[in-house]
Amino acid sequence: MSTPDPVAAVTAATGEPWRETVAWGLLDRAAQDDLGVLFRFVAAVRSVADHPALAADRKEAALAALAAPFSDDGTAGLSSWSAPAVALAELLRTRGMDGRAAWRILQAAGQDLRKSRYRDWSDLLMWCRFSAAPVGALAAAMLGADGAATKKAEAFAIAWQVKEIVARAPSHYRWLGRVYLPERWFAEAQGEIGDLEFQRLSPSLRKVMARALEQVSALADEAEGFGGTFTSWRKRAAAHAALLELMAEVGALAKMSEVSKPRSPSPWRFRLLRFKALFGALIARR
């Protein structure tokens, strides 16, 4: 029996969750098209690295196929798994954008095949600078950001990544044996990594997660105003909405006492976030 294509499997299982956000709905169609290409590539990379049943050699082969379009000979090593990468490589070439960011995203995924623990915050942050920061930089460039805004977008992307690490910490441990939350934090909280196995969060694990969420908030502060230089009010509103949605999720995670699936915002909450984003876009224009 053949192993299913992990890229296709994750698409069928999760869809494209970014389409459900307030920020996405505020972007124009052209911006959505460009960012959709980027996000599908990132989802494909993560679907390989995070596949719980795929053998290491199959993961290596899949990542190599995703890397092939960014090599000097963009046609060598292609397979059916390469489609999201082919689309991104073509978009970057068309825009005259550097493809090295895609390589860094792939490097982070490759590290996931060999490394399952992180000593401290600086160790984790280094991984995020490869896994998340390039996504923020590419997204900002596609939206027309300047250099200062790109740095803020990188901070935002790392903040979002760390938020996801907190939200998915139990499933990462159970299914992959992987723990991104720093080992030093567990020791200082007098907790055990094995606490991630249980449905209810232990007091020490909640301390570790709270510490990670503090870092998310600090990074979000660094990212504040990253859409202020966009000339399009839609892009400014989307950037503002993304920060609002991030901090709303941080608030929900801070109150979490047991493992649960993330909840979508209620209709009134969705409308409130949209209104705040639109208002923020109006006052953020420079």
Summary of the structure (lengths in Angstrom):
residues: 286
radius of gyration: 18.9
end to end distance: 58.7
largest distance: 58.7
contacts: 910
relative contact order: 0.11
helix: 72%
strand: 1%
